[in-house]
Amino acid sequence: MEDAYTGAVMDWRAMVRGRCPVCHKGEIFRVPVWRGYLAMHDRCPVCGLKFEREPGYFLGAMYVSYLVSIPPVLALMLLFWRGLAWRFDRAVVAAFLAYLPLVPVVTRAARVVWMYVDRHFDPD
């Protein structure tokens, strides 16, 4: 039972570090987020896994990104609207602008999460 728990922890750590969903060693992205946020390797440099399984593969990552983005944008919008008593339309625009710098990080993380979820349910 301890090995199964250790494996799950290693999966989580590899996911957070942006490592391959199969070998957990190869890096998915070629450069740090601030130098090229979607610059991905085509294949894992360690095990050779092809990251983009088919055309349009990362469409699922867009759904992950959307789900992750809704709560903080909503919280920011409510803070500006109710907390600071801004007009509703200005609060919406301000929340959008405040969240905009996080989009590259969220997009990148969503791709990693999508690859791990996809590999979990369809390993072949």
Backbone as CSV, one residue per row, in Angstrom:
resi,resn,N_x,N_y,N_z,CA_x,CA_y,CA_z,C_x,C_y,C_z
1,MET,0.821,-1.198,0.000,0.000,0.000,0.000,0.866,1.263,0.000
2,GLU,2.024,1.164,0.621,2.916,2.323,0.687,3.436,2.698,-0.693
3,ASP,3.693,1.693,-1.559,4.189,1.972,-2.905,3.161,2.725,-3.734
4,ALA,1.885,2.369,-3.580,0.835,3.065,-4.336,0.757,4.526,-3.909
5,TYR,0.891,4.787,-2.627,0.859,6.159,-2.143,2.068,6.936,-2.649
6,THR,3.242,6.323,-2.596,4.460,6.965,-3.082,4.334,7.277,-4.560
7,GLY,3.762,6.359,-5.342,3.570,6.601,-6.769,2.662,7.785,-7.021
8,ALA,1.592,7.911,-6.231,0.672,9.032,-6.398,1.358,10.347,-6.063
9,VAL,2.188,10.349,-5.024,2.909,11.562,-4.657,3.886,11.926,-5.762
10,MET,4.559,10.941,-6.332,5.508,11.217,-7.402,4.781,11.752,-8.639
11,ASP,3.612,11.237,-8.938,2.832,11.766,-10.053,2.519,13.237,-9.817
12,TRP,2.088,13.566,-8.611,1.740,14.946,-8.270,2.962,15.850,-8.407
13,ARG,4.080,15.402,-7.886,5.308,16.196,-7.970,5.748,16.381,-9.413
14,ALA,5.673,15.328,-10.195,6.056,15.419,-11.609,5.113,16.361,-12.350
15,MET,3.843,16.320,-12.013,2.868,17.201,-12.663,3.179,18.659,-12.330
16,VAL,3.432,18.947,-11.071,3.732,20.315,-10.644,5.021,20.813,-11.297
17,ARG,5.976,19.936,-11.485,7.257,20.319,-12.083,7.224,20.327,-13.609
18,GLY,6.094,19.925,-14.206,5.964,19.932,-15.660,6.768,18.835,-16.325
19,ARG,6.719,17.645,-15.760,7.459,16.499,-16.292,6.539,15.559,-17.056
20,CYS,7.135,14.714,-17.844,6.433,13.753,-18.689,5.446,12.913,-17.875
21,PRO,4.225,12.690,-18.388,3.245,11.893,-17.649,3.554,10.399,-17.624
22,VAL,4.524,9.944,-18.401,4.860,8.518,-18.411,6.105,8.242,-17.570
23,CYS,7.229,8.875,-17.893,8.482,8.589,-17.181,8.713,9.519,-15.987
24,HIS,8.030,10.624,-15.912,8.131,11.607,-14.839,9.508,12.258,-14.741
25,LYS,10.303,12.155,-15.803,11.654,12.724,-15.781,11.851,13.802,-16.833
26,GLY,11.393,13.561,-18.054,11.599,14.513,-19.138,10.745,15.752,-18.986
27,GLU,11.317,16.889,-19.340,10.576,18.144,-19.252,9.623,18.288,-20.437
28,ILE,8.435,18.796,-20.179,7.437,19.002,-21.229,7.746,20.281,-21.997
29,PHE,8.105,21.324,-21.283,8.346,22.623,-21.910,9.841,22.874,-22.071
30,ARG,10.188,23.506,-23.186,11.591,23.756,-23.518,12.208,24.905,-22.736
31,VAL,11.416,25.919,-22.436,11.935,27.114,-21.765,11.008,27.507,-20.625
32,PRO,11.482,28.333,-19.684,10.605,28.806,-18.603,9.431,29.620,-19.154
33,VAL,8.403,29.757,-18.351,7.162,30.396,-18.780,7.380,31.832,-19.241
34,TRP,8.309,32.541,-18.642,8.524,33.945,-19.015,9.325,34.108,-20.296
35,ARG,9.873,33.012,-20.850,10.645,33.104,-22.087,9.893,32.566,-23.295
36,GLY,8.876,31.797,-23.088,8.079,31.224,-24.178,7.080,30.266,-23.582
37,TYR,5.922,30.780,-23.226,5.034,30.027,-22.341,4.461,28.751,-22.934
38,LEU,4.431,28.595,-24.256,3.929,27.344,-24.827,4.984,26.624,-25.670
39,ALA,6.234,26.935,-25.483,7.307,26.276,-26.229,7.505,24.867,-25.664
40,MET,6.841,23.897,-26.302,6.874,22.518,-25.825,7.801,21.667,-26.681
41,HIS,8.352,20.628,-26.049,9.032,19.594,-26.812,7.968,18.798,-27.560
42,ASP,8.277,18.316,-28.756,7.337,17.444,-29.471,7.233,16.094,-28.778
43,ARG,8.373,15.620,-28.302,8.458,14.327,-27.616,9.221,14.489,-26.314
44,CYS,8.998,13.570,-25.398,9.735,13.575,-24.140,11.212,13.331,-24.436
45,PRO,12.111,14.167,-23.928,13.534,13.972,-24.178,14.094,12.703,-23.529
46,VAL,13.369,12.114,-22.581,13.859,10.923,-21.887,13.269,9.640,-22.472
47,CYS,11.929,9.547,-22.541,11.295,8.295,-22.978,10.742,8.340,-24.400
48,GLY,10.683,9.517,-25.022,10.225,9.626,-26.401,8.717,9.708,-26.578
49,LEU,7.962,9.857,-25.494,6.508,9.970,-25.585,6.128,11.194,-26.410
50,LYS,5.221,11.007,-27.361,4.714,12.139,-28.137,3.671,12.864,-27.293
51,PHE,3.918,14.143,-27.014,3.042,14.885,-26.110,1.700,15.230,-26.748
52,GLU,1.690,15.682,-27.977,0.430,16.022,-28.651,-0.020,14.791,-29.430
53,ARG,-0.961,14.036,-28.878,-1.347,12.743,-29.421,-2.022,12.822,-30.786
54,GLU,-2.725,13.919,-31.037,-3.458,14.084,-32.297,-3.721,15.563,-32.512
55,PRO,-4.093,15.957,-33.725,-4.432,17.366,-33.955,-5.604,17.784,-33.063
56,GLY,-5.497,18.928,-32.448,-6.542,19.409,-31.560,-6.517,18.780,-30.180
57,TYR,-5.442,18.092,-29.866,-5.336,17.364,-28.597,-5.530,18.273,-27.382
58,PHE,-5.005,19.468,-27.441,-5.048,20.347,-26.275,-6.340,21.148,-26.155
59,LEU,-7.348,20.808,-26.915,-8.656,21.426,-26.744,-9.186,21.142,-25.336
60,GLY,-8.937,19.948,-24.849,-9.349,19.601,-23.484,-8.673,20.472,-22.443
61,ALA,-7.434,20.892,-22.719,-6.720,21.774,-21.791,-7.403,23.134,-21.698
62,MET,-8.067,23.531,-22.761,-8.797,24.804,-22.719,-9.944,24.733,-21.707
63,TYR,-10.595,23.590,-21.608,-11.659,23.420,-20.626,-11.093,23.461,-19.209
64,VAL,-9.946,22.819,-19.008,-9.281,22.846,-17.700,-8.935,24.288,-17.341
65,SER,-8.356,25.002,-18.280,-7.978,26.391,-18.056,-9.200,27.239,-17.703
66,TYR,-10.272,27.027,-18.407,-11.510,27.765,-18.151,-12.014,27.504,-16.737
67,LEU,-12.042,26.235,-16.325,-12.526,25.886,-14.986,-11.640,26.465,-13.891
68,VAL,-10.345,26.511,-14.139,-9.416,27.051,-13.150,-9.534,28.573,-13.079
69,SER,-9.848,29.207,-14.180,-9.868,30.670,-14.249,-11.136,31.304,-13.694
70,ILE,-12.235,30.616,-13.722,-13.502,31.209,-13.286,-13.471,31.671,-11.821
71,PRO,-13.082,30.833,-10.853,-13.138,31.290,-9.452,-12.302,32.537,-9.144
72,PRO,-11.027,32.626,-9.564,-10.296,33.851,-9.225,-10.824,35.102,-9.930
73,VAL,-11.265,34.969,-11.173,-11.813,36.131,-11.876,-13.116,36.572,-11.205
74,LEU,-13.931,35.620,-10.819,-15.171,35.948,-10.116,-14.874,36.617,-8.776
75,ALA,-13.899,36.098,-8.044,-13.527,36.698,-6.759,-13.010,38.123,-6.948
76,LEU,-12.169,38.331,-7.952,-11.675,39.680,-8.234,-12.817,40.615,-8.610
77,MET,-13.708,40.115,-9.430,-14.834,40.933,-9.861,-15.708,41.322,-8.662
78,LEU,-15.978,40.383,-7.787,-16.781,40.681,-6.600,-16.052,41.633,-5.652
79,LEU,-14.742,41.476,-5.541,-13.959,42.390,-4.711,-14.071,43.819,-5.224
80,PHE,-13.908,43.993,-6.527,-13.990,45.330,-7.103,-15.419,45.892,-7.043
81,TRP,-16.383,45.034,-7.306,-17.766,45.488,-7.390,-18.367,45.747,-6.009
82,ARG,-18.313,44.735,-5.148,-18.935,44.852,-3.820,-17.977,45.461,-2.792
83,GLY,-16.732,44.999,-2.820,-15.768,45.447,-1.818,-15.346,46.898,-1.993
84,LEU,-15.088,47.295,-3.224,-14.637,48.656,-3.497,-15.738,49.553,-4.054
85,ALA,-16.917,48.993,-4.222,-18.101,49.725,-4.698,-17.885,50.360,-6.077
86,TRP,-17.197,49.626,-6.949,-17.037,50.098,-8.318,-18.298,49.746,-9.103
87,ARG,-18.507,50.467,-10.204,-19.604,50.104,-11.107,-19.345,48.699,-11.646
88,PHE,-20.435,47.995,-11.937,-20.320,46.591,-12.370,-19.447,46.443,-13.616
89,ASP,-19.673,47.275,-14.628,-18.909,47.133,-15.867,-17.420,47.390,-15.644
90,ARG,-17.085,48.340,-14.799,-15.670,48.601,-14.492,-15.060,47.472,-13.678
91,ALA,-15.834,46.884,-12.791,-15.346,45.761,-11.987,-15.018,44.563,-12.874
92,VAL,-15.849,44.312,-13.871,-15.611,43.196,-14.798,-14.327,43.427,-15.588
93,VAL,-14.167,44.622,-16.116,-12.967,44.944,-16.898,-11.724,44.893,-16.013
94,ALA,-11.812,45.422,-14.800,-10.676,45.413,-13.885,-10.283,43.989,-13.495
95,ALA,-11.264,43.127,-13.266,-10.969,41.735,-12.927,-10.286,41.038,-14.091
96,PHE,-10.763,41.289,-15.290,-10.137,40.718,-16.479,-8.690,41.182,-16.599
97,LEU,-8.452,42.463,-16.451,-7.097,43.001,-16.571,-6.174,42.517,-15.446
98,ALA,-6.715,42.380,-14.239,-5.915,41.903,-13.114,-5.508,40.440,-13.296
99,TYR,-6.365,39.655,-13.919,-6.086,38.218,-14.111,-5.214,37.951,-15.336
100,LEU,-5.181,38.863,-16.257,-4.475,38.670,-17.527,-3.015,38.207,-17.386
101,PRO,-2.223,38.732,-16.453,-0.840,38.249,-16.338,-0.715,36.776,-15.938
102,LEU,-1.757,36.209,-15.359,-1.712,34.806,-14.945,-2.067,33.839,-16.062
103,VAL,-2.582,34.326,-17.164,-3.044,33.460,-18.247,-1.953,32.531,-18.778
104,PRO,-0.722,32.987,-19.031,0.302,32.046,-19.514,0.587,30.908,-18.530
105,VAL,0.626,31.209,-17.249,0.892,30.181,-16.238,-0.258,29.179,-16.185
106,VAL,-1.483,29.674,-16.203,-2.661,28.802,-16.146,-2.764,27.951,-17.408
107,THR,-2.488,28.541,-18.561,-2.556,27.794,-19.818,-1.547,26.659,-19.819
108,ARG,-0.362,26.953,-19.380,0.692,25.945,-19.331,0.337,24.835,-18.343
109,ALA,-0.115,25.207,-17.155,-0.504,24.214,-16.153,-1.672,23.368,-16.634
110,ALA,-2.610,23.976,-17.352,-3.765,23.240,-17.870,-3.332,22.180,-18.879
111,ARG,-2.329,22.490,-19.687,-1.819,21.489,-20.640,-1.215,20.294,-19.906
112,VAL,-0.465,20.573,-18.859,0.148,19.487,-18.085,-0.939,18.641,-17.430
113,VAL,-1.901,19.286,-16.791,-2.999,18.552,-16.142,-3.754,17.727,-17.177
114,TRP,-4.039,18.294,-18.333,-4.764,17.575,-19.374,-3.994,16.326,-19.810
115,MET,-2.692,16.437,-19.996,-1.900,15.272,-20.405,-1.943,14.176,-19.346
116,TYR,-1.855,14.548,-18.072,-1.895,13.561,-16.995,-3.269,12.898,-16.900
117,VAL,-4.323,13.684,-16.979,-5.685,13.122,-16.914,-5.929,12.207,-18.112
118,ASP,-5.526,12.649,-19.295,-5.705,11.843,-20.502,-4.934,10.532,-20.413
119,ARG,-3.717,10.590,-19.953,-2.899,9.364,-19.817,-3.462,8.437,-18.751
120,HIS,-4.072,9.009,-17.721,-4.670,8.182,-16.687,-5.836,7.351,-17.235
121,PHE,-6.701,7.983,-18.021,-7.883,7.305,-18.528,-7.646,6.559,-19.846
122,ASP,-6.633,6.960,-20.603,-6.322,6.310,-21.893,-4.812,6.177,-22.030
123,PRO,-4.208,5.197,-21.372,-2.750,5.096,-21.365,-2.110,4.721,-22.692
124,ASP,-2.875,4.206,-23.630,-2.256,3.770,-24.906,-2.216,4.841,-25.928
